Amino acid sequence: RVLGRLHLPPRGPLPAAMPSESGAPRRSADPSTLSEPLGPGRARTVHLELDATVDFVGRRLLGHVDYHCVRNSEAPAEGENWELVLDASVNLQISEVHVDGAVLNASQWSRDEARKSEVLGLALRVQLPAGSPNERVIVRVFFETAAPGETGEGGCSALQWLSPAQTAGKKFPYMFSQCQAIHARAMLPCQDTCECKATYSACIRCPAELNALMSAVKTAGPEPCAEPEWETPEGCGKDWKLHRFEQKVPIPAYLIAIVCANLESRRVGPRTAIWSEPSMVEECAWEFADTEKFVAAGENLCGPYRWGVFDLLVLPPSFPYGGMENPCLTFVTPTLLAKDRSQVHVVAHEVTHSWSGNLVTNETWEHFWLNEGLTVFVELKILRDVYDAEEATLQLANRLKSLSESINQYGKDHNFTKLIPDLSGGGDPDDAFSTVPYIKGMALFCLLEHSVGGEKHFQPFLKAYFEKFGGKTVTSFGMRDFFLEYFGKKAESDPEVAAAMKGPVAALDWDHLFYSTGMPDFLPPCDAAPLREAQALAEKWTAAGGDEAALAVFGAKDVEGWSTQKLTVLLDALLSDTEDGGGSLPAKACERMAECYGLLNSNCEIQFRFLRLALGAKWAGAQDAAVHLATSQGRMKFTRPIYRALKAYDVKLARATFLKHRGGYHPICSKMVARDLEV
């Protein structure tokens, strides 16, 4: 295909490079990238055109990407060349590079061996021809992802390839991506930093029996296309189809997503279809029927929804997160299929990311709390507005418990318990992933709302924030400065806000808020009658201990009519404030509780809590159920703590179980559990 120039709308001036400590221009403010989008003599991607084929037999994604780039506003120093520098994982293969249609020779592009990092990758440096600042240039790079080994290890960390046996339908293979935080560079070369937001389009080829979806709007397909030179997977014929996509809103690379599988959809709202394997699609559509209510509530709180569609894809059980906010196509775990819609709060969270994270993005992963803390803050308001205040309060109680567990897991003085952790030195952002940025971040936004006089003042600020930074990135300091600027202007005409600015807001110690370790000084109030009722029942269980007569008084009627959220409050009250498990009940009491309340046959949220409590009490009756929960799904919220609890219960069992099932987990989950179990 002959390269042409894509007409792109004019953009504002690109940010100037900040000097580094050595005095040289800083090429990025992001410690988690080796790309160089800033500074003299560099170019920045503004649009990507992906052309790729999904090869299930070779378990690889391969093709080329056209990068529509803009040279930065400062020319290179005398004697130096213009360059485009892209992130690429160590095992991502690069075979050929073109610039404006001309093939480069080996001296004009290279992998940056001097900065090679197993975490950050092996950057690609492309020499650009002479040109003027702010001029556009198109670079084409041919790539191929690494195939995993027989055990599932060693391949592309962004992709998981499932055999037909690992799917619900058992007939066709399945491939999906997960690029957050810095795994997009394993799937394709890119400037894998939130500093660089770009639009993208894509052409994806796959076997005709399968469907392809992306974090974009499908514009055409499936269309017949030429048959590639390699074979199709078992269960598929020889025909291939082409699917076309377009994402018109600039996004960071971690939000590029792809799935290829046997998928069907059901429409549940004016802008929402629910996708899954055919055998599950009706169940999934029923479970997520309220999705449009969440989107509408989000618009009321945050402003217009700018992404066109909000589709949901229910993935196989190995998906490592509860949800992933890929624009236009949110990925969710099948562990949400509780058959009572009790877990759909995750959808409210992912909907909120349409504004917080996707539209306004943390500039680097050190400011991840801006994405997640504001998302939880708004999510709880959506749950209040769609359901009621009681639901939001019970959810808040669950979140506060999880924050305490995470901080105790790290240690209250650990770097990762700060809102702005230090990720310098080539550290892996995955290591810092916990509930801290989510819940400690939410608590800070609650404090800011409280400080200015409540929701009536703070809610208009939220819409103004999304309007000001929409399509851009922001740091903690940028958010702080806009907060002070916004309410400073409001104070000129509102005496109540003026008093707040002179009092509570003036008293805020921003450095302490951003950099203090451990639990935050301010937590939002959390009190409701159902909360107190659940806690009272927990106290009765604790008092009964292992006394058989005292345990005999408990029965199913204790929790008759209780929601999942209320049951989790009960179990959270009995659990220790650690992620490893254990708590205030002995083994005999755990056995009785399982018998009375049917906890071993309940949904994942309840099992996850009860099994950690029971393993900590050394109740042998929990062992098989814990192994089943650990191996039947790969959602890290459940999998990592259950394996840690199994490790404390029986370290040989935990390690043997993981090693047997390791190949079935997503690469991110496998990496993190291996570290937890020290294997």
MOWO-V112490 format. One record per backbone hydrogen bond with DSSP energy under -1.0 kcal/mol. CO is the residue of the C=O (numbers start at 1). NH is the residue of the N-H. If there is no record, write none. Layout:
co:CO nh:NH
co:CO nh:NH
This chain:
co:18 nh:26
co:20 nh:23
co:24 nh:20
co:27 nh:38
co:30 nh:33
co:39 nh:42
co:41 nh:83
co:42 nh:72
co:44 nh:70
co:46 nh:199
co:47 nh:68
co:48 nh:201
co:49 nh:66
co:50 nh:203
co:51 nh:64
co:52 nh:205
co:53 nh:62
co:55 nh:60
co:60 nh:55
co:61 nh:145
co:62 nh:53
co:63 nh:143
co:64 nh:51
co:65 nh:141
co:66 nh:49
co:67 nh:139
co:68 nh:46
co:68 nh:47
co:69 nh:137
co:70 nh:44
co:71 nh:134
co:74 nh:41
co:77 nh:80
co:82 nh:128
co:83 nh:43
co:84 nh:126
co:86 nh:124
co:87 nh:190
co:88 nh:122
co:89 nh:92
co:93 nh:144
co:96 nh:142
co:97 nh:104
co:98 nh:140
co:99 nh:102
co:102 nh:99
co:105 nh:108
co:108 nh:127
co:110 nh:125
co:111 nh:113
co:112 nh:115
co:113 nh:116
co:117 nh:121
co:121 nh:117
co:123 nh:112
co:124 nh:86
co:125 nh:110
co:126 nh:84
co:132 nh:135
co:135 nh:71
co:137 nh:69
co:138 nh:100
co:139 nh:67
co:140 nh:98
co:141 nh:65
co:142 nh:95
co:143 nh:63
co:144 nh:93
co:146 nh:156
co:149 nh:152
co:153 nh:149
co:156 nh:159
co:158 nh:178
co:160 nh:176
co:162 nh:174
co:163 nh:166
co:164 nh:167
co:174 nh:162
co:175 nh:260
co:176 nh:160
co:179 nh:183
co:183 nh:186
co:184 nh:187
co:184 nh:188
co:185 nh:89
co:190 nh:87
co:190 nh:192
co:191 nh:193
co:193 nh:196
co:198 nh:251
co:199 nh:48
co:200 nh:247
co:201 nh:50
co:202 nh:245
co:203 nh:52
co:204 nh:243
co:205 nh:54
co:206 nh:241
co:207 nh:210
co:211 nh:261
co:213 nh:259
co:214 nh:216
co:217 nh:246
co:220 nh:244
co:223 nh:242
co:233 nh:236
co:239 nh:208
co:240 nh:225
co:241 nh:206
co:242 nh:223
co:243 nh:204
co:244 nh:219
co:244 nh:220
co:245 nh:202
co:246 nh:217
co:247 nh:200
co:251 nh:198
co:252 nh:255
co:253 nh:256
co:257 nh:215
co:258 nh:177
co:259 nh:213
co:260 nh:175
co:261 nh:211
co:261 nh:263
co:264 nh:276
co:266 nh:274
co:271 nh:310
co:272 nh:268
co:272 nh:269
co:273 nh:312
co:274 nh:266
co:275 nh:314
co:276 nh:264
co:277 nh:280
co:280 nh:284
co:281 nh:285
co:282 nh:286
co:283 nh:287
co:284 nh:288
co:286 nh:289
co:288 nh:291
co:290 nh:294
co:291 nh:295
co:292 nh:296
co:293 nh:297
co:294 nh:298
co:295 nh:299
co:296 nh:300
co:297 nh:301
co:298 nh:302
co:299 nh:303
co:307 nh:309
co:311 nh:330
co:312 nh:275
co:313 nh:332
co:316 nh:319
co:317 nh:634
co:320 nh:636
co:322 nh:333
co:324 nh:326
co:324 nh:331
co:326 nh:329
co:328 nh:311
co:330 nh:313
co:331 nh:324
co:332 nh:315
co:333 nh:336
co:334 nh:337
co:336 nh:338
co:343 nh:346
co:344 nh:347
co:344 nh:348
co:345 nh:349
co:346 nh:350
co:347 nh:351
co:348 nh:352
co:349 nh:353
co:351 nh:354
co:352 nh:355
co:352 nh:356
co:353 nh:358
co:355 nh:360
co:359 nh:471
co:360 nh:357
co:361 nh:474
co:364 nh:367
co:365 nh:368
co:367 nh:370
co:368 nh:372
co:369 nh:373
co:372 nh:376
co:373 nh:377
co:374 nh:378
co:375 nh:379
co:376 nh:380
co:378 nh:382
co:379 nh:383
co:380 nh:384
co:381 nh:385
co:382 nh:386
co:383 nh:387
co:388 nh:392
co:389 nh:393
co:390 nh:394
co:391 nh:395
co:392 nh:396
co:393 nh:397
co:394 nh:398
co:395 nh:399
co:396 nh:400
co:397 nh:401
co:398 nh:402
co:399 nh:403
co:400 nh:404
co:401 nh:405
co:402 nh:406
co:403 nh:407
co:404 nh:408
co:405 nh:409
co:406 nh:410
co:407 nh:411
co:411 nh:414
co:414 nh:417
co:415 nh:418
co:428 nh:431
co:429 nh:432
co:430 nh:433
co:435 nh:439
co:436 nh:440
co:438 nh:442
co:439 nh:443
co:440 nh:444
co:441 nh:445
co:442 nh:446
co:443 nh:447
co:444 nh:448
co:445 nh:449
co:446 nh:450
co:447 nh:451
co:448 nh:452
co:449 nh:454
co:450 nh:453
co:454 nh:457
co:454 nh:458
co:455 nh:459
co:458 nh:462
co:459 nh:463
co:460 nh:464
co:461 nh:465
co:462 nh:466
co:463 nh:467
co:464 nh:468
co:465 nh:469
co:469 nh:472
co:472 nh:361
co:474 nh:363
co:475 nh:479
co:476 nh:480
co:477 nh:481
co:478 nh:482
co:479 nh:483
co:480 nh:484
co:481 nh:485
co:482 nh:486
co:483 nh:487
co:484 nh:488
co:485 nh:489
co:486 nh:490
co:487 nh:491
co:490 nh:493
co:490 nh:494
co:494 nh:498
co:495 nh:499
co:496 nh:500
co:497 nh:501
co:498 nh:502
co:499 nh:503
co:500 nh:505
co:503 nh:507
co:505 nh:508
co:509 nh:513
co:510 nh:514
co:511 nh:515
co:512 nh:516
co:514 nh:420
co:528 nh:532
co:529 nh:533
co:530 nh:534
co:531 nh:535
co:532 nh:536
co:533 nh:537
co:534 nh:538
co:535 nh:539
co:536 nh:540
co:537 nh:541
co:538 nh:542
co:539 nh:543
co:540 nh:544
co:541 nh:545
co:544 nh:547
co:547 nh:551
co:548 nh:552
co:551 nh:554
co:555 nh:558
co:556 nh:559
co:559 nh:562
co:563 nh:567
co:564 nh:568
co:565 nh:569
co:566 nh:570
co:567 nh:571
co:568 nh:572
co:569 nh:573
co:571 nh:575
co:574 nh:584
co:576 nh:578
co:582 nh:576
co:586 nh:590
co:587 nh:591
co:588 nh:592
co:589 nh:593
co:590 nh:594
co:591 nh:595
co:592 nh:596
co:593 nh:597
co:594 nh:598
co:598 nh:601
co:599 nh:602
co:603 nh:607
co:604 nh:608
co:605 nh:609
co:606 nh:610
co:607 nh:611
co:608 nh:612
co:609 nh:613
co:610 nh:614
co:611 nh:615
co:612 nh:582
co:612 nh:616
co:613 nh:617
co:614 nh:619
co:615 nh:618
co:619 nh:622
co:620 nh:623
co:622 nh:626
co:623 nh:627
co:624 nh:628
co:625 nh:629
co:626 nh:630
co:627 nh:631
co:628 nh:632
co:635 nh:638
co:635 nh:639
co:636 nh:640
co:638 nh:642
co:639 nh:643
co:640 nh:644
co:641 nh:645
co:642 nh:646
co:643 nh:647
co:644 nh:648
co:645 nh:649
co:646 nh:650
co:650 nh:654
co:651 nh:655
co:652 nh:656
co:653 nh:657
co:654 nh:658
co:655 nh:659
co:656 nh:660
co:657 nh:661
co:658 nh:662
co:661 nh:664
co:662 nh:665
co:666 nh:670
co:667 nh:671
co:668 nh:672
co:669 nh:673
co:670 nh:674
co:671 nh:675
co:672 nh:676
co:673 nh:677
co:674 nh:679
